[in-house]
């Protein structure tokens, strides 16, 4: 189980492809500032919680500056169209769902789920008609989320959705997260993978000692294992309930498998995870300085019937507090990048250096002008260009 946060229908003649391919440039080089690297669109990305896309209604979503209109037709099927009417560019997400079509709220142009115009109600017979409609996106529903494929539509069928067997398991209950964070998606990967920041959470989990047991790197992934030992201080009750209520150390396995991230916690004296987390960081704006976090926290139910319902409010408050502290930190990192106009980080943890390279090599370039930070833009405007300054230390 899970918890989550008409007129005549005239078909327009087929024109050029409504779902054009999305050509990608070469991956950025190893010396590229990671915060200037865009996320690769050739994957399935959640852009809405299924419950927010109600039957016979439209919903405005975004992916990296692309405005997407989701709508659920009479049949229950969800469709995804470019969020603009081909006529006057008014957002189609403001429109009206009729059957399995979407009618623009302005002049009532009507679109099928494939983006083609099915009706312009006021055109007389024989009048010239628009040759094409708007772009459509491949769309799927899974795990209580609506996923779209914003890249090359021909690659969609051959690209798998993430596999999350715990989501449908009767032995687990799922908590869904949907929150906006004002930072580049890479800061989120680094935050979860680098568990050496537990001092940030000292008021929630006490004194935790993370020990890196080892990590593995491939061109598409980085996986790390930590041993977490509680070294004193008050531990939040929700943290105890989430980890199964044991006093033994915990083994955390965290994996960035591009573009997603997962975490599993297994108490040292147990065989199965107490919980598993799957998360996606979906850029909202074209500059990719804001991302929307979609997370699925799949928690193993205790053997006592009904115990998970009693523990749920404590677990939710704990996760909300930890997330709020992490958000404060990563948004501060983004503000520093904006002010300096470059990555001046001096990273010393090899694990993070590796995940940065995975994100670079699998990402795509962002337009340079769109990623100009405040300091570099101001410096570039001075006579003679940018003055000397500290070198970028980020990897």
C-alpha positions in Angstrom: 0.0 0.0 0.0 1.1 3.6 -0.4 0.5 7.1 0.9 1.0 10.1 -1.3 2.0 13.1 -0.3 -19.0 19.2 -28.2 -18.8 19.8 -31.9 -18.0 17.4 -34.7 -14.7 15.7 -34.4 -12.7 16.4 -37.5 -9.3 14.9 -37.9 -6.6 17.2 -39.2 -4.4 15.9 -42.0 -1.1 14.3 -40.8 1.9 16.6 -41.2 5.4 16.2 -40.0 6.1 14.3 -36.8 4.5 15.7 -33.7 7.0 14.1 -31.5 10.4 15.2 -33.0 13.6 13.6 -32.0 15.8 15.3 -29.4 19.4 15.5 -30.5 22.0 15.5 -27.8 25.4 17.0 -27.9 28.6 15.2 -26.8 28.9 14.6 -23.0 30.7 17.4 -21.2 34.4 16.8 -20.6 36.0 16.0 -17.2 37.1 19.6 -16.6 33.5 21.0 -17.1 31.9 22.7 -14.2 29.3 20.1 -13.1 26.8 22.8 -12.3 26.8 23.7 -16.0 25.9 20.1 -17.0 22.2 19.4 -17.8 20.4 16.2 -17.0 20.1 13.7 -19.9 16.5 13.8 -21.2 16.7 10.2 -22.5 15.3 8.6 -19.4 11.9 8.3 -17.7 11.3 11.2 -15.2 8.4 11.6 -12.8 6.7 15.0 -13.3 3.6 14.6 -11.1 2.1 12.4 -8.4 -0.7 10.4 -10.0 -3.3 11.6 -7.5 -2.7 15.2 -8.6 -3.7 14.4 -12.2 -7.4 13.9 -11.7 -9.8 12.4 -14.1 -11.2 14.9 -16.7 -8.7 17.6 -15.6 -5.4 19.0 -16.7 -2.2 19.6 -14.7 0.8 21.9 -15.4 4.1 20.1 -15.1 7.7 21.1 -16.1 10.9 19.4 -17.1 14.1 21.5 -17.5 12.2 24.5 -18.8 9.8 22.4 -21.0 6.2 23.2 -20.0 4.1 20.0 -20.2 0.4 19.7 -19.9 -0.8 16.4 -18.4 -4.4 15.4 -18.6 -6.4 12.3 -17.7 -9.1 11.5 -20.2 -12.4 9.9 -19.7 -10.8 6.4 -20.1 -8.4 7.1 -17.2 -5.4 7.3 -19.5 -2.9 10.1 -18.9 -1.5 12.1 -21.8 1.4 14.5 -22.0 1.5 17.4 -24.4 3.6 20.5 -24.9 1.9 23.1 -22.7 0.9 25.6 -25.4 -1.8 25.9 -27.9 -0.5 26.0 -31.5 -2.9 28.9 -32.1 -2.0 31.7 -29.5 0.4 29.8 -27.2 -2.0 29.9 -24.3 -1.2 27.0 -21.9 -3.2 23.9 -22.6 -3.0 23.0 -18.9 -5.7 25.8 -18.6 -7.9 23.8 -20.9 -10.9 21.5 -20.6 -10.8 17.7 -20.9 -13.6 16.3 -23.1 -13.5 12.6 -23.5 -9.9 11.8 -24.2 -9.2 15.1 -25.9 -8.0 18.5 -24.5 -9.7 21.7 -25.6 -7.9 25.0 -25.3 -9.6 27.4 -22.9 -9.2 30.3 -25.4 -10.5 29.5 -28.9 -11.5 25.9 -28.1 -9.0 24.3 -30.4 -9.0 20.6 -29.5 -6.1 18.2 -29.3 -5.8 14.4 -29.3 -3.4 12.7 -26.9 -0.9 12.4 -29.7 -0.8 16.2 -30.0 -2.7 16.4 -33.3 -5.5 19.0 -33.7 -8.8 17.3 -34.0 -11.0 20.3 -34.2 -11.0 24.1 -34.8 -14.7 24.7 -34.2 -15.2 28.0 -36.0 -13.4 27.2 -39.3 -15.7 26.9 -42.3 -15.5 23.8 -44.5 -12.7 23.9 -47.0 -10.7 26.6 -45.1 -7.0 26.1 -44.8 -6.1 24.3 -41.6 -2.9 24.1 -39.4 -0.7 21.3 -40.7 0.3 20.1 -37.2 -0.4 20.4 -33.6 1.9 20.3 -30.6 4.6 18.0 -29.3 3.5 15.0 -27.4 5.6 13.1 -24.8 5.6 9.3 -24.1 4.0 8.9 -20.7 3.6 6.0 -18.2 2.1 5.7 -14.8 3.9 3.6 -12.2 4.5 3.6 -8.4 1.9 6.3 -7.9 3.8 8.7 -10.2 3.4 10.0 -13.7 6.6 9.5 -15.8 7.4 11.3 -19.1 10.2 10.7 -21.5 11.3 14.2 -22.5 14.1 13.0 -24.9 14.0 11.1 -28.2 10.6 9.5 -28.3 11.9 6.6 -30.4 14.2 5.7 -27.5 11.3 5.5 -24.9 10.2 1.9 -25.5 13.7 0.6 -25.2 14.3 2.5 -21.9 13.1 0.7 -18.8 11.4 2.3 -15.8 13.1 1.7 -12.5 12.3 -1.6 -10.9 10.9 -1.2 -7.3 9.6 -4.6 -6.2 9.1 -3.4 -2.6 6.5 -0.8 -3.8 3.9 -3.5 -4.5 4.9 -5.9 -1.7 2.3 -6.4 1.0 5.2 -6.4 3.5 5.9 -2.8 2.8 4.2 0.6 3.2 5.3 3.5 1.0 5.7 7.1 1.9 5.8 9.4 -1.2 7.7 12.7 -1.3 7.2 15.5 -3.8 9.1 18.7 -2.9 10.9 21.5 -4.7 14.5 22.3 -3.9 16.3 25.4 -5.2 19.6 23.9 -6.4 21.2 22.0 -9.3 20.3 18.3 -9.2 24.0 17.3 -8.7 24.0 18.8 -5.2 21.3 16.4 -4.3 23.3 13.3 -5.5 26.3 14.5 -3.5 24.3 15.2 -0.4 22.8 11.7 -0.1 25.9 9.8 -1.2 28.3 11.6 1.2 27.2 10.5 4.6 30.0 12.5 6.3 27.6 15.4 6.9 25.8 13.8 9.9 26.8 16.8 12.1 24.1 18.7 10.2 21.5 16.3 11.7 22.9 16.2 15.2 19.7 17.6 16.7 17.7 14.7 15.2 19.9 11.6 15.3 22.4 12.5 18.0 26.0 11.7 17.3 26.3 9.3 14.4 29.6 7.9 13.3 29.6 6.9 9.6 32.4 4.5 8.5 32.8 4.0 4.7 33.1 0.2 4.2 33.9 0.6 0.5 32.5 1.7 -2.8 32.3 0.7 -6.5 32.2 2.9 -9.6 31.1 2.2 -13.2 30.6 4.6 -16.0 26.9 4.9 -15.1 26.9 4.4 -11.3 28.6 4.8 -7.9 27.6 2.6 -5.0 28.9 3.1 -1.4 28.4 1.1 1.8 28.6 2.7 5.2 28.4 1.4 8.8 26.4 3.7 11.0 27.2 3.6 14.7 25.3 5.7 17.3 28.0 7.3 19.4 25.7 9.2 21.9 23.2 12.0 22.1 19.4 11.8 21.8 18.0 9.9 18.8 14.7 10.9 17.4 11.9 8.4 18.0 11.0 8.4 14.3 14.6 7.4 13.4 14.4 4.4 15.8 11.0 3.3 14.3 12.3 3.7 10.7 15.4 1.6 11.3 13.3 -1.3 12.9 13.8 -0.3 16.5 17.1 -2.1 17.0 20.1 -0.8 18.9 22.6 -2.4 16.6 24.7 -0.5 14.0 23.2 -0.1 10.6 24.6 -0.8 7.2 23.6 1.8 4.5 24.0 1.1 0.8 23.6 4.2 -1.3 23.7 4.1 -5.1 23.6 6.7 -7.8 22.5 4.8 -10.9 22.1 7.5 -13.5 19.9 9.4 -13.3 18.2 8.0 -10.1 19.4 7.4 -6.6 18.6 4.6 -4.0 19.3 4.0 -0.4 18.8 0.8 1.7 19.3 0.5 5.4 19.9 -3.0 6.9 20.4 -3.3 10.7 23.7 -5.2 11.3 21.8 -8.1 13.0 19.2 -8.4 10.3 19.1 -9.9 6.8 16.5 -7.7 5.0 16.4 -3.9 4.7 14.3 -2.0 7.3 13.6 0.4 4.5 14.5 1.3 0.9 14.4 4.7 -0.7 14.2 5.5 -4.4 14.5 9.2 -5.5 14.6 11.2 -8.7 15.8 14.9 -9.0 13.9 16.5 -11.9 15.1 19.9 -13.0 12.2 22.4 -13.4 13.8 25.5 -15.0 15.9 25.7 -18.2 19.0 26.7 -16.2 18.5 23.7 -13.9 19.0 25.6 -10.7 15.8 24.3 -9.3 14.8 20.6 -9.1 11.7 18.8 -7.9 12.4 15.8 -5.7 10.2 12.7 -6.1 10.9 10.1 -3.5 9.5 6.7 -2.6 10.3 5.5 0.9 9.4 1.8 1.2 9.3 0.7 4.8 9.0 -2.9 6.0 6.0 -3.4 8.2 6.7 -4.6 11.8 5.3 -8.1 12.7 2.7 -6.5 15.1 -0.5 -5.8 13.1 -1.3 -2.1 12.9 2.1 -1.0 14.3 3.1 0.7 11.1 0.1 3.0 11.3 1.0 4.1 14.8 4.6 4.7 13.8 3.7 6.5 10.6 3.3 10.1 12.0 6.7 9.8 13.9 8.5 8.5 10.8 7.0 11.3 8.6 8.0 14.1 11.0 11.5 12.6 11.3 11.9 12.5 7.5 10.5 16.0 7.0 13.0 17.4 9.5 16.0 15.6 8.0 14.9 16.7 4.5 14.5 20.3 5.7 18.0 20.4 7.1 19.5 18.9 3.9 17.5 21.4 1.8 19.0 24.3 3.8 22.5 23.1 3.1 22.2 22.3 -0.6 20.4 25.6 -1.3 23.2 27.4 0.4 25.6 25.6 -1.9 23.7 26.8 -4.9 23.6 30.4 -3.7 27.4 30.3 -3.3 27.7 29.0 -6.9 25.4 31.8 -8.1 27.4 34.4 -6.4 30.8 33.2 -7.5 29.8 32.1 -11.0 31.9 28.9 -10.8 32.5 25.9 -8.7 35.1 26.8 -6.1 34.6 23.6 -4.0 37.7 21.9 -2.8 36.5 18.3 -2.6 38.6 15.8 -0.7 36.3 12.7 -0.7 37.2 10.4 -3.7 33.7 8.9 -3.6 32.2 12.4 -4.4 34.8 13.0 -7.1 33.7 9.8 -8.8 30.0 10.6 -8.6 30.7 14.0 -10.1 32.3 12.4 -13.1 29.4 10.0 -13.5 27.0 12.9 -13.6 29.2 14.8 -16.0 29.8 12.0 -18.5 26.1 11.0 -18.6 24.7 14.5 -18.7 24.4 17.0 -21.5 25.8 20.6 -21.9 23.7 23.5 -20.9 23.9 26.7 -22.9 26.7 28.8 -21.5 24.8 32.0 -21.4 22.0 30.4 -19.4 24.4 29.3 -16.7 26.3 32.6 -16.2 26.6 33.1 -12.4 26.4 36.6 -10.9 30.1 37.0 -10.3 31.2 35.8 -13.7 28.6 37.8 -15.5 29.6 41.0 -13.7 33.3 40.3 -14.3 32.8 39.6 -18.0 31.2 43.0 -18.3 34.3 44.8 -17.0 36.9 46.2 -19.5 39.4 43.5 -20.3 37.1 40.7 -19.2 37.1 38.8 -15.9 39.8 39.7 -13.3 41.9 37.1 -11.7 40.4 35.1 -8.9 40.7 31.8 -7.1 40.7 28.8 -9.5 37.8 26.4 -9.6 38.6 23.6 -7.2 35.6 21.4 -7.9 35.9 18.1 -9.7 
